Amino acid sequence: MGRLLHFEIHVDDMERAKNFYGEVFGWTFEDWSEYAGMPYWGAVTGDADELGINGALMQRQGPSPEPGQAMNGFACTMGIGDYDATEAKILKLGGKLALPKHALPGMAWQGYYTDTEGNVFGIHQPDKDAK
């Protein structure tokens, strides 16, 4: 079975992206540029004993996504504890709303945003009472 092990977020401005994801989600970063041969920062997204995966921010190699275009890749969704507080951080740090908060009935609150680099991502707050 092909289990997802790693993700890459393509960025135009590495420092801006590191600041955005670090401030919103508490991620830390390690410089792996020497291994990749380009600006490439490993993203540590949580403790090793927590469910989830780590990934990286990598220098974008082509044009940025156009606002409003259909998805042409994968959208990563981050599990969070407080939807409204996380949304406020996203918007304060330059992210934009892509699809508003909505209930996944009996499961969670879900929504999608555009990061400072034009990439779409989701946030997901588990809540069995979501309606």
N, C-alpha and C positions, 0 to 999 in steps of 0.2 A: 504494500500500500504506500502511496506517495504522500507522506505527512509534511505539511508546511513547516519549514525549519527556520526561515529567515525572510525578512522583507527589505526592500529598498525604496526609499522615497527620493525621487529626483527633484533637485532644487537648483535655483538660479543663484541664490545668495546664501552661502553656507552658514555664516554667522547669524543672519536673520532667522533661518530655519532652526538652528540649534537653540536660539533664544526662545522661539515660539514653542517648540515641543518640550524644551526643558522647563519653561514657566508653566505651560498648561498642564502637562502630565507628569512633571518631575523626572523626566528622563535625564540620564547622564550620557556623556559621549567620550569615545576613545578614538584618537587619530589612527586610522588604518590606511592612510594615503600611500604609504610606502609599499604596502602589499598590493594595492589596487592600481598604482601608477597614475592616480588622479586624486583630486580632493574626495575623500571617502571617510566618513566618521561613523564608527560603530555606535549604535544606539542601545543602551542598557535600559530596558523598560520596566524592570522589577527585580525582586530577589529571585535567586535561582530556585527556591522552593515554591514559588508562586506559579500558577498556571499561566502560560503565555509564552511568547517568543521574543527574541531580540532581533534587531535589524540594523539598518544603516541609512544615513543620508549620503547621497552621492551626487556629484556634479552633473547637472542635466546636460545631455549630449545633443539636444535638438530644441525646437521651439517649445515654449510653454503651452499648456492646454488653453484653449480659447474659453473665455467665460460662457457658460451655458451650453457648451458642447456635450454630447452624450459621452458616457464613460467609455473609455477604450482600453481599460486595464482592470486591475483589481482595486477595490476600495477597502482599506484597512479600517476596522472598527475597534476602538479602545473601550475597555470596560472601565467605568468610573463609579464613584460612590454618590456624588451629588450633581445631578444633571444641570440644574439651574446655575450653580456656582461655576461649573466647568464651562458652560456656555458663556457666562459673563467674562471669564478669563480669555476664552477664544476670541470674542468680539473685541475686548479691550486691547489684545495684542495684535490686532490686524486681520484676524480671520473673518470670514463672511459666512452668512447663513446660506446653505444650499437647499436643504429640505428641512422644514421645521420639526420640532419635537412632536412625536406621535406615539401613541400607545401600541405596543405589541401585546394585545389583551392577555392578561394573566401571566405575563412574562417580564416585560421591561418597558422602559422609555427609550426611544431611539430617535436620532436625528443625524443630519449630515451637514458638513461645513466645508468651506474652501480655505486651505491654509494660506500663509503669506507667499507661497510659491505657485499658487494656482491649482494645487492638488486637492481632490475631494477625499474626505475621511469621515468616519462615523463615530458617534459616541453612544454608549449603551449602559443604562443604569438598570440593573435587575430590580423588579418590583412586581410581585405576584398580584398586587392590587391594581396594576395599570389597566385603564379602560379607555 
